[in-house]
Amino acid sequence: MTTSPDLPARPGTGPQAGSPTQVADLPARPGTGLLISVEGGDGVGKTTQIGLLEAALKEAGVEYVLTREPGGTELGASIRRLLLHGGYVSPRAEALLYAADRAHHVATCILPALERGAVVLTDRYLDSSVAYQGAARALGPQEVRDLSLWATGSLLPDLTVLLDADPALTAQRARERGLGDRIEQEPDSFRATLRQEFLDLAAAEPDRFVVVDAAQEIEAVGRQVSAAVLPLLRERLAQGRLARRGSAGRLAQQGTEQPARGSTEQPARGSTEQLAQRAQEVGR
């Protein structure tokens, strides 16, 4: 697990003596489990690729939790409805609400799952706040990052898959989906700033990020994503750091909402079968 003191860039990031991230009651990262986040702007195909990864995790026979931000808890679902489908929310209030959701999400969902040795696959995590609120909302990436690190006890993913595509393409995909939440209606300049910040984050932490060209066909994207995820899964299994299970994983959602934005996107059958075959080999 990469922790904030080891980050190669973003000067001033991470816990320093007397900083908020040194608060004693913040949770510690367990030595088990695997935390994977999938990031990118709206319309890059996160839901599709998460569906393919879920199929692979099932076939590998590991315990997993599929979740998202915001909305991975009952509190998060309420915050999600407010932020995505409500009226105007000021940028600072938006950032604080996301941080509150993330703090609760980590404490009640992510950390307990990691302690059990589960794979946690989350649709968005703190990098989304840095990109959306920090850069695109012009609150300052460093300030929003520090807030998110404090909220999570500096818990960072073992692997972050960044799905990257031209803003014009993602805007077209979002329009075709027709969901029209508040963030998906932002102008092209917002999307361009968002994309660049995600790429800057990936460049600053190359050991954590894998950038995948999401403009490719679904199958090609899936192959690149699996090439990043499955070796790490195999390594953790060999180390005895992952829990196995025979049944399907648990969806960390409340109510009837779907596990991720863009729920109209469906995985391609061929991609699912290919990933499942590779996952069976990992789980042997």
C-alpha positions in Angstrom: 0.0 0.0 0.0 1.3 3.4 -0.9 1.0 5.9 1.8 1.2 9.7 1.6 4.8 10.2 3.0 6.1 8.1 0.1 4.4 10.0 -2.7 6.9 11.2 -5.3 5.3 14.5 -6.2 2.8 17.0 -4.9 5.2 18.8 -2.5 3.8 19.2 1.0 1.4 16.3 0.6 1.1 13.7 3.4 1.2 13.7 7.2 3.6 16.1 8.8 4.3 16.7 12.5 1.2 18.3 14.0 -0.9 18.0 10.8 -4.5 16.7 10.9 -3.5 13.3 9.4 -1.6 12.6 12.7 -4.8 12.4 14.7 -4.5 9.3 16.9 -7.9 7.7 16.2 -7.5 7.5 12.5 -7.7 3.9 11.2 -4.5 2.0 10.3 -4.2 0.1 7.0 -4.6 -3.6 7.5 -2.0 -5.9 6.1 -4.6 -8.0 4.2 -7.0 -7.3 1.4 -6.6 -5.4 -1.8 -8.0 -1.9 -2.6 -8.5 -1.1 -6.3 -10.1 2.2 -7.5 -11.3 2.9 -11.0 -11.1 6.6 -12.0 -11.9 8.9 -14.9 -14.4 11.4 -16.1 -18.0 10.6 -16.8 -18.4 8.6 -20.0 -15.1 6.8 -20.0 -16.7 3.3 -19.4 -15.9 2.8 -15.7 -19.1 0.8 -15.1 -18.4 -1.5 -18.0 -14.9 -2.3 -16.9 -15.9 -2.7 -13.2 -18.4 -5.3 -14.4 -15.7 -7.2 -16.2 -13.5 -7.1 -13.2 -16.3 -8.3 -10.9 -16.7 -11.3 -13.2 -13.0 -12.0 -12.9 -13.0 -11.8 -9.1 -16.0 -14.2 -9.0 -14.1 -16.7 -11.1 -10.9 -16.3 -9.0 -12.9 -17.3 -5.9 -11.9 -14.4 -3.7 -14.1 -12.4 -1.4 -14.7 -9.0 -2.8 -16.7 -5.9 -2.2 -18.0 -3.8 -5.0 -18.7 -0.2 -4.0 -18.6 3.4 -5.2 -18.3 7.0 -4.2 -20.5 8.7 -3.4 -23.1 6.2 -2.5 -21.3 3.2 -1.0 -23.2 3.5 2.3 -26.7 4.6 3.4 -25.2 8.0 4.3 -23.3 8.1 1.0 -26.5 7.4 -0.9 -28.2 10.4 0.6 -25.2 12.6 -0.1 -25.1 11.2 -3.7 -28.7 12.2 -4.3 -28.1 15.7 -2.9 -24.9 16.3 -4.9 -25.8 14.8 -8.2 -29.5 15.4 -8.5 -30.2 18.4 -6.2 -29.8 22.1 -6.7 -26.8 24.3 -6.6 -24.1 23.3 -4.0 -21.2 25.6 -3.4 -17.8 24.2 -4.4 -16.5 24.2 -0.8 -19.6 22.6 0.6 -19.4 20.0 -2.2 -15.8 19.1 -1.3 -16.7 18.8 2.4 -19.7 16.6 1.7 -17.6 14.3 -0.5 -15.0 14.1 2.3 -17.7 13.3 4.9 -19.0 10.5 2.7 -15.5 9.2 2.1 -14.6 9.2 5.9 -17.7 7.2 6.6 -17.2 4.9 3.6 -13.7 4.0 4.7 -14.6 3.5 8.3 -17.7 1.4 7.8 -17.1 -0.4 4.5 -13.6 -0.3 3.1 -11.5 -1.0 6.1 -13.6 -3.8 7.5 -13.5 -5.5 4.1 -9.7 -5.1 3.9 -9.4 -6.5 7.4 -11.3 -9.6 6.3 -8.9 -10.0 3.4 -11.4 -9.0 0.7 -10.7 -7.2 -2.6 -12.4 -3.8 -2.5 -13.2 -2.5 -6.0 -14.5 1.1 -5.8 -15.9 3.2 -8.6 -14.1 6.5 -7.7 -12.1 7.4 -4.6 -10.2 10.4 -3.4 -8.5 11.1 -6.7 -12.0 12.1 -8.1 -12.3 14.8 -5.4 -8.8 16.1 -6.2 -9.7 16.3 -9.9 -13.3 17.4 -9.7 -13.3 19.8 -6.7 -9.6 20.6 -6.5 -8.9 21.3 -10.2 -12.2 21.6 -12.1 -13.9 23.5 -9.3 -10.7 25.5 -8.7 -10.5 24.9 -5.0 -6.9 23.8 -5.2 -5.8 20.2 -5.8 -3.5 20.2 -2.8 -6.1 21.5 -0.4 -8.7 18.9 -1.5 -6.1 16.2 -1.4 -5.1 17.0 2.2 -8.7 17.1 3.2 -9.3 13.6 1.6 -6.2 12.2 3.2 -7.3 13.4 6.6 -10.8 11.9 6.0 -9.4 8.5 5.1 -6.5 8.3 7.5 -4.2 8.5 4.4 -5.6 5.3 3.0 -4.6 5.1 -0.7 -5.5 2.3 -3.2 -3.0 -0.4 -3.9 -3.9 0.2 -7.6 -5.8 2.9 -9.4 -6.9 2.3 -12.9 -7.4 5.6 -14.8 -9.6 5.3 -17.8 -8.7 8.2 -20.1 -10.4 9.5 -23.2 -10.9 12.7 -25.1 -13.5 15.0 -23.4 -15.4 15.3 -26.7 -15.9 11.5 -26.7 -16.9 11.3 -23.1 -19.4 14.1 -23.5 -21.0 12.3 -26.4 -21.2 9.1 -24.4 -22.7 10.9 -21.4 -25.3 12.5 -23.7 -26.2 9.1 -25.2 -26.7 7.7 -21.7 -29.2 10.5 -21.1 -28.8 10.5 -17.3 -28.0 14.2 -17.1 -26.9 14.6 -13.5 -25.5 17.9 -12.4 -21.9 17.0 -13.0 -22.5 15.5 -16.4 -24.0 18.8 -17.6 -20.8 20.7 -17.0 -19.2 22.5 -20.0 -16.3 21.2 -22.2 -13.8 23.4 -20.3 -14.7 21.6 -17.1 -14.1 18.2 -18.7 -10.8 19.3 -20.2 -9.5 20.5 -16.8 -10.7 17.4 -15.2 -8.9 15.1 -17.7 -5.7 17.0 -17.3 -5.7 16.8 -13.5 -6.3 13.0 -13.6 -3.4 12.6 -16.0 -1.2 14.9 -13.7 -2.1 12.7 -10.7 -1.2 9.6 -12.6 2.2 11.1 -13.7 2.9 12.0 -10.0 2.2 8.5 -8.7 3.2 6.1 -11.5 3.6 3.2 -9.0 0.0 3.4 -8.1 -1.7 4.4 -11.4 -2.2 2.5 -14.6 -3.6 4.7 -17.4 -5.7 3.0 -20.0 -6.9 4.5 -23.3 -10.7 4.3 -22.9 -11.3 5.3 -26.5 -10.5 1.7 -27.6 -13.0 -1.1 -28.0 -14.3 -2.5 -24.8 -12.4 -5.8 -25.3 -9.1 -3.9 -25.8 -9.7 -1.8 -22.7 -10.6 -4.9 -20.7 -7.4 -6.7 -21.7 -5.3 -3.8 -20.5 -7.2 -3.4 -17.2 -6.9 -7.2 -16.5 -3.2 -7.0 -17.4 -2.8 -4.6 -14.5 -5.1 -6.2 -12.0 -4.7 -9.9 -12.3 -0.9 -10.1 -11.6 -1.5 -8.1 -8.4 -4.3 -10.4 -7.5 -2.1 -13.4 -8.1 0.6 -12.0 -5.9 -1.7 -11.3 -3.0 -3.2 -14.8 -3.2 0.3 -16.3 -3.1 1.1 -14.2 -0.1 -2.0 -15.4 1.7 -3.3 -11.9 2.1 -6.7 -12.5 0.4 -9.7 -14.4 1.6 -11.3 -17.0 -0.7 -14.9 -17.6 -1.0 -17.1 -19.8 -3.2 -20.1 -17.5 -3.6 -20.6 -14.2 -5.3 -19.2 -11.1 -3.7 -21.1 -8.7 -1.6 -22.4 -5.5 -3.2 -21.8 -2.6 -0.7 -24.9 -0.6 -1.6 -28.0 0.5 0.2 -31.5 0.7 -1.3 -32.2 0.1 -5.0 -29.5 2.3 -6.6 -27.1 0.7 -9.0 -23.5 0.2 -8.0 -22.1 3.0 -10.2 -23.0 5.9 -12.3 -23.6 5.0 -15.9 -25.5 1.8 -15.0 -26.9 1.6 -18.5 -23.5 0.5 -19.7 -23.2 -3.3 -20.0 -20.1 -5.4 -20.2 -19.5 -7.2 -23.5 -20.0 -10.9 -23.2 -16.8 -11.8 -25.0 -14.8 -9.6 -22.7 -16.4 -11.2 -19.6 -15.6 -14.7 -20.8 -12.0 -13.8 -21.6 -11.5 -12.2 -18.2 -13.2 -15.1 -16.4 -10.9 -17.6 -18.1 -7.8 -15.6 -17.0 -9.3 -15.3 -13.5 -9.8 -19.0 -13.2 -6.1 -19.4 -13.9 -5.2 -16.9 -11.2 -7.4 -18.7 -8.6 -5.9 -22.1 -9.2 
